[in-house]
Amino acid sequence: MSGPAQPDLKSDRLRVFVSYSRRDSGFFDELVVHLSILQRQGIIDVWHEGRIRAGQSWKSEVAEQIELADVIILLVSADFLASDFCWDFELTRILERQDRGEVEVLPVLVRVCAWSHTPLKALPMLPNDAVPIADRESPDEAWVELARTVKSLVPKSTQVA
C-alpha cells in the first residue's frame, strides 16, 4: 500500500474515522483519550458518529466521512462483527477503499472474537501481539502503541516533535 491519502488542502490534519459497536463505547472513550494529544497538536482530526449534528442524515454523513478518511480505526469485538451496520454498511466501504490503496485501516482487537475468520485476517491486527485490550494487565500500553502507529502515518511535514 502506498500510504494514506494526502490530507485535503483545507486542513493539514490527518482525518481519522473510528468504527465501533456502541457496546464498545468504553473502549472508544479510551481511544479518544489516547489520541487527544495528537488532536491537541493539530496533526489529526478524529471523526466518529457522535459528531453528527441534529438534522444531519446520519447514514449519508457516515458514508461521506468514510470516503474522506485518511486512516480508519476499527474497534474489533464480537459486537462489532455482529453489527449489521458496522459489517454491511461501514466495513464493506472501508475494505473497498483499503483494497484500492486509498486509506490505511487499523483494526484494533478490543475483545476476543473470531476476527481471523473474516476479511480482517488480511490486515495486521493491533496490538501487534493480537492480545485483546480487554485481556491486558495494562490496556494503556496497547492504546499508546496505537497512538504511535497513527502518528507514524502523519506526514512528517505536519508532525510536532
C-alpha positions, 0 to 999 in steps of 0.5 A: 500500500502506498500510504494514506491519502494526502490530507485535503488542502483545507486542513493539514490534519490527518482525518481519522474515522473510528468504527465501533459497536456502541457496546464498545463505547468504553473502549472508544472513550479510551481511544479518544483519550489516547489520541487527544494529544495528537488532536491537541497538536493539530496533526489529526482530526478524529471523526466518529458518529457522535459528531453528527449534528441534529438534522444531519442524515446520519447514514449519508454523513457516515458514508461521506466521512468514510470516503474522506478518511485518511486512516480508519480505526476499527474497534474489533469485538464480537459486537462489532462483527455482529453489527449489521451496520458496522459489517454491511454498511461501514466495513464493506466501504472501508475494505473497498477503499483499503483494497484500492490503496486509498486509506490505511485501516487499523483494526484494533482487537478490543475483545476476543472474537473470531476476527481471523475468520473474516476479511480482517485476517488480511490486515495486521491486527493491533496490538501487534501481539493480537492480545485483546485490550480487554485481556491486558494487565495494562490496556494503556500500553496497547492504546499508546502503541496505537497512538504511535502507529497513527502518528507514524502515518502523519506526514512528517511535514505536519508532525510536532516533535 
